[in-house]
């Protein structure tokens, strides 16, 4: 993918989504989920990109349901779930929603 094409796609998505910004960490999350057919552990993304846990989880929250305040509404592009009870409940996995798949395909597809 040519970087200038990607940046144009990114700009188009941001404008169409009512000027909602897409920070780099959110783009990383969307990319990792787009290239995987199964739910992805947030810990894997955190380790691969050397991200702070707080930064990753905050951006996942904004890609999913949001922070609970009206002005911090989430995008609804991913789902974030705890693993089953036999694992540490702090370990989360995530995947794209149908809307998120459409957005990711626009951003990263050919």
VMD Tcl script that builds the backbone (N, CA, C; Angstrom):
set m [mol new atoms 330]
animate dup $m
set s [atomselect $m all]
$s set {name element resname resid chain x y z} {
  {N N UNK 1 A 0.845 -1.182 0.000}
  {CA C UNK 1 A 0.000 0.000 0.000}
  {C C UNK 1 A 0.890 1.245 0.000}
  {N N UNK 2 A 0.514 2.172 -0.806}
  {CA C UNK 2 A 1.232 3.445 -0.876}
  {C C UNK 2 A 0.741 4.315 0.278}
  {N N UNK 3 A 1.680 4.896 0.996}
  {CA C UNK 3 A 1.342 5.656 2.200}
  {C C UNK 3 A 0.420 6.831 1.898}
  {N N UNK 4 A 0.611 7.498 0.783}
  {CA C UNK 4 A -0.251 8.649 0.463}
  {C C UNK 4 A -1.690 8.197 0.224}
  {N N UNK 5 A -1.883 7.027 -0.380}
  {CA C UNK 5 A -3.232 6.483 -0.574}
  {C C UNK 5 A -3.884 6.169 0.779}
  {N N UNK 6 A -3.097 5.561 1.671}
  {CA C UNK 6 A -3.611 5.243 3.003}
  {C C UNK 6 A -4.027 6.513 3.742}
  {N N UNK 7 A -3.193 7.539 3.672}
  {CA C UNK 7 A -3.506 8.788 4.372}
  {C C UNK 7 A -4.765 9.443 3.808}
  {N N UNK 8 A -4.973 9.351 2.511}
  {CA C UNK 8 A -6.199 9.884 1.906}
  {C C UNK 8 A -7.421 9.101 2.389}
  {N N UNK 9 A -7.303 7.766 2.451}
  {CA C UNK 9 A -8.397 6.939 2.956}
  {C C UNK 9 A -8.704 7.301 4.408}
  {N N UNK 10 A -7.665 7.484 5.189}
  {CA C UNK 10 A -7.821 7.846 6.596}
  {C C UNK 10 A -8.532 9.187 6.731}
  {N N UNK 11 A -8.126 10.150 5.944}
  {CA C UNK 11 A -8.762 11.459 5.965}
  {C C UNK 11 A -10.235 11.369 5.577}
  {N N UNK 12 A -10.534 10.584 4.546}
  {CA C UNK 12 A -11.928 10.401 4.114}
  {C C UNK 12 A -12.781 9.785 5.216}
  {N N UNK 13 A -12.261 8.743 5.876}
  {CA C UNK 13 A -13.010 8.085 6.959}
  {C C UNK 13 A -13.267 9.064 8.097}
  {N N UNK 14 A -12.262 9.831 8.464}
  {CA C UNK 14 A -12.432 10.799 9.553}
  {C C UNK 14 A -13.485 11.844 9.220}
  {N N UNK 15 A -13.495 12.336 7.996}
  {CA C UNK 15 A -14.493 13.325 7.594}
  {C C UNK 15 A -15.897 12.722 7.564}
  {N N UNK 16 A -16.025 11.523 7.004}
  {CA C UNK 16 A -17.331 10.879 6.920}
  {C C UNK 16 A -17.874 10.481 8.286}
  {N N UNK 17 A -16.999 10.235 9.225}
  {CA C UNK 17 A -17.410 9.871 10.580}
  {C C UNK 17 A -17.536 11.119 11.448}
  {N N UNK 18 A -17.977 12.202 10.867}
  {CA C UNK 18 A -18.233 13.468 11.573}
  {C C UNK 18 A -17.002 13.997 12.290}
  {N N UNK 19 A -15.895 14.014 11.562}
  {CA C UNK 19 A -14.626 14.560 12.076}
  {C C UNK 19 A -14.116 13.868 13.336}
  {N N UNK 20 A -14.422 12.599 13.498}
  {CA C UNK 20 A -13.886 11.833 14.624}
  {C C UNK 20 A -12.470 11.412 14.284}
  {N N UNK 21 A -11.545 11.746 15.138}
  {CA C UNK 21 A -10.147 11.452 14.849}
  {C C UNK 21 A -9.840 9.975 15.064}
  {N N UNK 22 A -8.783 9.527 14.410}
  {CA C UNK 22 A -8.276 8.172 14.564}
  {C C UNK 22 A -6.811 8.254 14.981}
  {N N UNK 23 A -6.549 8.216 16.287}
  {CA C UNK 23 A -5.157 8.254 16.742}
  {C C UNK 23 A -4.379 7.023 16.256}
  {N N UNK 24 A -3.070 7.122 16.251}
  {CA C UNK 24 A -2.202 6.060 15.762}
  {C C UNK 24 A -2.490 4.738 16.475}
  {N N UNK 25 A -2.672 4.758 17.779}
  {CA C UNK 25 A -2.929 3.514 18.517}
  {C C UNK 25 A -4.232 2.870 18.038}
  {N N UNK 26 A -5.250 3.651 17.756}
  {CA C UNK 26 A -6.500 3.095 17.247}
  {C C UNK 26 A -6.306 2.511 15.855}
  {N N UNK 27 A -5.478 3.123 15.040}
  {CA C UNK 27 A -5.183 2.590 13.711}
  {C C UNK 27 A -4.442 1.256 13.839}
  {N N UNK 28 A -3.508 1.167 14.775}
  {CA C UNK 28 A -2.785 -0.083 15.031}
  {C C UNK 28 A -3.771 -1.187 15.422}
  {N N UNK 29 A -4.675 -0.885 16.342}
  {CA C UNK 29 A -5.657 -1.873 16.794}
  {C C UNK 29 A -6.521 -2.337 15.626}
  {N N UNK 30 A -7.031 -1.391 14.859}
  {CA C UNK 30 A -7.878 -1.737 13.715}
  {C C UNK 30 A -7.112 -2.598 12.703}
  {N N UNK 31 A -5.860 -2.269 12.463}
  {CA C UNK 31 A -5.058 -3.037 11.509}
  {C C UNK 31 A -4.849 -4.470 11.989}
  {N N UNK 32 A -4.466 -4.627 13.249}
  {CA C UNK 32 A -4.224 -5.972 13.784}
  {C C UNK 32 A -5.494 -6.821 13.761}
  {N N UNK 33 A -6.639 -6.212 14.031}
  {CA C UNK 33 A -7.900 -6.950 13.998}
  {C C UNK 33 A -8.318 -7.259 12.562}
  {N N UNK 34 A -8.059 -6.333 11.647}
  {CA C UNK 34 A -8.431 -6.520 10.253}
  {C C UNK 34 A -7.689 -7.700 9.632}
  {N N UNK 35 A -6.412 -7.858 9.975}
  {CA C UNK 35 A -5.638 -8.923 9.334}
  {C C UNK 35 A -5.821 -10.285 10.009}
  {N N UNK 36 A -6.616 -10.347 11.083}
  {CA C UNK 36 A -6.859 -11.602 11.784}
  {C C UNK 36 A -8.319 -12.028 11.634}
  {N N UNK 37 A -8.539 -13.314 11.432}
  {CA C UNK 37 A -9.897 -13.846 11.319}
  {C C UNK 37 A -10.474 -14.279 12.661}
  {N N UNK 38 A -9.661 -14.268 13.687}
  {CA C UNK 38 A -10.103 -14.693 15.020}
  {C C UNK 38 A -9.894 -13.538 16.004}
  {N N UNK 39 A -10.581 -13.558 17.154}
  {CA C UNK 39 A -10.343 -12.512 18.147}
  {C C UNK 39 A -8.860 -12.442 18.542}
  {N N UNK 40 A -8.393 -11.245 18.816}
  {CA C UNK 40 A -6.981 -10.999 19.120}
  {C C UNK 40 A -6.851 -10.599 20.586}
  {N N UNK 41 A -5.842 -11.145 21.257}
  {CA C UNK 41 A -5.566 -10.740 22.633}
  {C C UNK 41 A -4.947 -9.348 22.640}
  {N N UNK 42 A -5.465 -8.491 23.497}
  {CA C UNK 42 A -4.887 -7.149 23.605}
  {C C UNK 42 A -3.438 -7.213 24.060}
  {N N UNK 43 A -3.116 -8.208 24.865}
  {CA C UNK 43 A -1.743 -8.372 25.337}
  {C C UNK 43 A -0.782 -8.592 24.163}
  {N N UNK 44 A -1.236 -9.309 23.130}
  {CA C UNK 44 A -0.389 -9.525 21.953}
  {C C UNK 44 A -0.102 -8.211 21.224}
  {N N UNK 45 A -1.133 -7.379 21.085}
  {CA C UNK 45 A -0.938 -6.069 20.443}
  {C C UNK 45 A -0.023 -5.203 21.307}
  {N N UNK 46 A -0.257 -5.223 22.605}
  {CA C UNK 46 A 0.551 -4.434 23.544}
  {C C UNK 46 A 2.029 -4.807 23.421}
  {N N UNK 47 A 2.318 -6.105 23.399}
  {CA C UNK 47 A 3.711 -6.553 23.323}
  {C C UNK 47 A 4.331 -6.281 21.957}
  {N N UNK 48 A 3.583 -6.507 20.889}
  {CA C UNK 48 A 4.116 -6.320 19.539}
  {C C UNK 48 A 4.534 -4.882 19.278}
  {N N UNK 49 A 3.741 -3.921 19.761}
  {CA C UNK 49 A 4.000 -2.510 19.483}
  {C C UNK 49 A 4.586 -1.765 20.685}
  {N N UNK 50 A 4.890 -2.493 21.759}
  {CA C UNK 50 A 5.485 -1.902 22.956}
  {C C UNK 50 A 4.648 -0.732 23.477}
  {N N UNK 51 A 3.341 -0.980 23.633}
  {CA C UNK 51 A 2.413 0.044 24.096}
  {C C UNK 51 A 2.185 -0.084 25.602}
  {N N UNK 52 A 1.903 1.027 26.237}
  {CA C UNK 52 A 1.506 1.006 27.636}
  {C C UNK 52 A 0.115 0.381 27.737}
  {N N UNK 53 A -0.120 -0.413 28.758}
  {CA C UNK 53 A -1.411 -1.080 28.934}
  {C C UNK 53 A -2.546 -0.059 28.981}
  {N N UNK 54 A -2.368 1.004 29.735}
  {CA C UNK 54 A -3.398 2.034 29.869}
  {C C UNK 54 A -3.737 2.646 28.508}
  {N N UNK 55 A -2.716 2.959 27.719}
  {CA C UNK 55 A -2.921 3.578 26.411}
  {C C UNK 55 A -3.708 2.653 25.496}
  {N N UNK 56 A -3.349 1.389 25.481}
  {CA C UNK 56 A -4.033 0.426 24.633}
  {C C UNK 56 A -5.489 0.258 25.055}
  {N N UNK 57 A -5.732 0.085 26.340}
  {CA C UNK 57 A -7.096 -0.128 26.817}
  {C C UNK 57 A -7.970 1.117 26.649}
  {N N UNK 58 A -7.410 2.269 26.830}
  {CA C UNK 58 A -8.186 3.507 26.648}
  {C C UNK 58 A -8.614 3.652 25.192}
  {N N UNK 59 A -7.704 3.362 24.277}
  {CA C UNK 59 A -8.031 3.459 22.859}
  {C C UNK 59 A -9.003 2.361 22.425}
  {N N UNK 60 A -8.890 1.183 23.006}
  {CA C UNK 60 A -9.875 0.126 22.730}
  {C C UNK 60 A -11.253 0.547 23.214}
  {N N UNK 61 A -11.303 1.173 24.360}
  {CA C UNK 61 A -12.586 1.635 24.895}
  {C C UNK 61 A -13.210 2.656 23.963}
  {N N UNK 62 A -12.413 3.554 23.409}
  {CA C UNK 62 A -12.951 4.545 22.494}
  {C C UNK 62 A -13.356 3.929 21.154}
  {N N UNK 63 A -12.736 2.821 20.764}
  {CA C UNK 63 A -13.150 2.118 19.550}
  {C C UNK 63 A -14.399 1.267 19.786}
  {N N UNK 64 A -14.670 0.960 21.059}
  {CA C UNK 64 A -15.844 0.129 21.347}
  {C C UNK 64 A -16.984 0.984 21.879}
  {N N UNK 65 A -17.234 0.923 23.165}
  {CA C UNK 65 A -18.428 1.561 23.735}
  {C C UNK 65 A -18.221 3.007 24.173}
  {N N UNK 66 A -17.006 3.410 24.398}
  {CA C UNK 66 A -16.747 4.777 24.846}
  {C C UNK 66 A -16.552 4.862 26.351}
  {N N UNK 67 A -16.406 6.080 26.838}
  {CA C UNK 67 A -16.074 6.315 28.238}
  {C C UNK 67 A -17.294 6.583 29.111}
  {N N UNK 68 A -18.473 6.517 28.559}
  {CA C UNK 68 A -19.672 6.700 29.375}
  {C C UNK 68 A -20.225 8.102 29.397}
  {N N UNK 69 A -19.450 9.068 29.000}
  {CA C UNK 69 A -19.940 10.442 28.944}
  {C C UNK 69 A -20.418 10.749 27.537}
  {N N UNK 70 A -21.351 11.638 27.437}
  {CA C UNK 70 A -21.925 11.957 26.129}
  {C C UNK 70 A -20.851 12.404 25.135}
  {N N UNK 71 A -19.918 13.212 25.574}
  {CA C UNK 71 A -18.898 13.708 24.661}
  {C C UNK 71 A -17.766 12.707 24.450}
  {N N UNK 72 A -17.814 11.574 25.117}
  {CA C UNK 72 A -16.810 10.521 24.961}
  {C C UNK 72 A -17.444 9.244 24.416}
  {N N UNK 73 A -18.378 9.410 23.491}
  {CA C UNK 73 A -19.081 8.281 22.906}
  {C C UNK 73 A -18.109 7.443 22.070}
  {N N UNK 74 A -18.207 6.139 22.192}
  {CA C UNK 74 A -17.341 5.245 21.438}
  {C C UNK 74 A -17.776 5.110 19.989}
  {N N UNK 75 A -16.904 4.525 19.190}
  {CA C UNK 75 A -17.182 4.378 17.766}
  {C C UNK 75 A -18.006 3.126 17.453}
  {N N UNK 76 A -17.955 2.112 18.310}
  {CA C UNK 76 A -18.689 0.880 18.069}
  {C C UNK 76 A -18.066 0.003 16.990}
  {N N UNK 77 A -16.773 0.140 16.764}
  {CA C UNK 77 A -16.097 -0.603 15.705}
  {C C UNK 77 A -15.502 -1.919 16.181}
  {N N UNK 78 A -15.328 -2.091 17.503}
  {CA C UNK 78 A -14.783 -3.342 18.030}
  {C C UNK 78 A -15.600 -3.786 19.235}
  {N N UNK 79 A -15.453 -5.052 19.571}
  {CA C UNK 79 A -15.976 -5.566 20.834}
  {C C UNK 79 A -14.783 -5.964 21.687}
  {N N UNK 80 A -14.916 -5.809 22.976}
  {CA C UNK 80 A -13.833 -6.126 23.906}
  {C C UNK 80 A -14.417 -7.025 24.985}
  {N N UNK 81 A -13.878 -8.230 25.138}
  {CA C UNK 81 A -14.410 -9.204 26.086}
  {C C UNK 81 A -13.312 -9.780 26.960}
  {N N UNK 82 A -13.682 -10.105 28.205}
  {CA C UNK 82 A -12.766 -10.833 29.078}
  {C C UNK 82 A -12.744 -12.288 28.642}
  {N N UNK 83 A -11.621 -12.941 28.867}
  {CA C UNK 83 A -11.557 -14.366 28.593}
  {C C UNK 83 A -12.363 -15.115 29.643}
  {N N UNK 84 A -12.526 -16.382 29.457}
  {CA C UNK 84 A -13.356 -17.180 30.378}
  {C C UNK 84 A -12.815 -17.126 31.804}
  {N N UNK 85 A -13.623 -17.601 32.747}
  {CA C UNK 85 A -13.293 -17.517 34.173}
  {C C UNK 85 A -11.996 -18.214 34.554}
  {N N UNK 86 A -11.572 -19.217 33.792}
  {CA C UNK 86 A -10.355 -19.928 34.176}
  {C C UNK 86 A -9.094 -19.098 33.942}
  {N N UNK 87 A -9.221 -17.990 33.220}
  {CA C UNK 87 A -8.099 -17.096 32.972}
  {C C UNK 87 A -8.225 -15.840 33.830}
  {N N UNK 88 A -7.184 -15.089 33.856}
  {CA C UNK 88 A -7.189 -13.786 34.513}
  {C C UNK 88 A -8.178 -12.884 33.780}
  {N N UNK 89 A -9.195 -12.360 34.458}
  {CA C UNK 89 A -10.243 -11.576 33.812}
  {C C UNK 89 A -9.733 -10.234 33.275}
  {N N UNK 90 A -8.531 -9.852 33.670}
  {CA C UNK 90 A -7.962 -8.615 33.128}
  {C C UNK 90 A -7.481 -8.810 31.692}
  {N N UNK 91 A -7.296 -10.059 31.279}
  {CA C UNK 91 A -6.857 -10.338 29.917}
  {C C UNK 91 A -8.062 -10.256 29.000}
  {N N UNK 92 A -7.983 -9.378 28.030}
  {CA C UNK 92 A -9.101 -9.121 27.128}
  {C C UNK 92 A -8.749 -9.573 25.721}
  {N N UNK 93 A -9.790 -9.964 25.005}
  {CA C UNK 93 A -9.643 -10.212 23.577}
  {C C UNK 93 A -10.620 -9.312 22.854}
  {N N UNK 94 A -10.331 -9.025 21.618}
  {CA C UNK 94 A -11.152 -8.085 20.878}
  {C C UNK 94 A -11.291 -8.522 19.433}
  {N N UNK 95 A -12.367 -8.072 18.809}
  {CA C UNK 95 A -12.575 -8.337 17.393}
  {C C UNK 95 A -13.395 -7.199 16.799}
  {N N UNK 96 A -13.424 -7.145 15.481}
  {CA C UNK 96 A -14.160 -6.093 14.786}
  {C C UNK 96 A -15.657 -6.393 14.762}
  {N N UNK 97 A -16.458 -5.358 14.870}
  {CA C UNK 97 A -17.898 -5.474 14.648}
  {C C UNK 97 A -18.117 -5.400 13.132}
  {N N UNK 98 A -19.322 -5.686 12.647}
  {CA C UNK 98 A -19.569 -5.537 11.206}
  {C C UNK 98 A -19.239 -4.131 10.691}
  {N N UNK 99 A -19.607 -3.112 11.457}
  {CA C UNK 99 A -19.274 -1.738 11.065}
  {C C UNK 99 A -17.761 -1.543 11.054}
  {N N UNK 100 A -17.078 -2.088 12.064}
  {CA C UNK 100 A -15.619 -1.987 12.132}
  {C C UNK 100 A -14.942 -2.679 10.963}
  {N N UNK 101 A -15.500 -3.814 10.530}
  {CA C UNK 101 A -14.942 -4.524 9.369}
  {C C UNK 101 A -15.046 -3.665 8.111}
  {N N UNK 102 A -16.175 -2.981 7.947}
  {CA C UNK 102 A -16.335 -2.110 6.780}
  {C C UNK 102 A -15.314 -0.967 6.809}
  {N N UNK 103 A -15.137 -0.366 7.974}
  {CA C UNK 103 A -14.175 0.745 8.106}
  {C C UNK 103 A -12.757 0.239 7.853}
  {N N UNK 104 A -12.391 -0.886 8.462}
  {CA C UNK 104 A -11.042 -1.436 8.300}
  {C C UNK 104 A -10.767 -1.805 6.845}
  {N N UNK 105 A -11.758 -2.364 6.181}
  {CA C UNK 105 A -11.581 -2.717 4.774}
  {C C UNK 105 A -11.346 -1.470 3.928}
  {N N UNK 106 A -12.032 -0.397 4.261}
  {CA C UNK 106 A -11.801 0.862 3.543}
  {C C UNK 106 A -10.405 1.402 3.795}
  {N N UNK 107 A -9.937 1.275 5.031}
  {CA C UNK 107 A -8.620 1.804 5.377}
  {C C UNK 107 A -7.482 0.957 4.818}
  {N N UNK 108 A -7.585 -0.367 4.967}
  {CA C UNK 108 A -6.445 -1.233 4.690}
  {C C UNK 108 A -6.603 -2.100 3.445}
  {N N UNK 109 A -7.820 -2.168 2.917}
  {CA C UNK 109 A -8.055 -2.989 1.718}
  {C C UNK 109 A -7.410 -2.382 0.494}
  {N N UNK 110 A -7.311 -3.192 -0.511}
  {CA C UNK 110 A -6.656 -2.767 -1.763}
  {C C UNK 110 A -7.550 -1.885 -2.574}
}
mol reanalyze $m
mol bondsrecalc $m
mol representation Tube
mol addrep $m
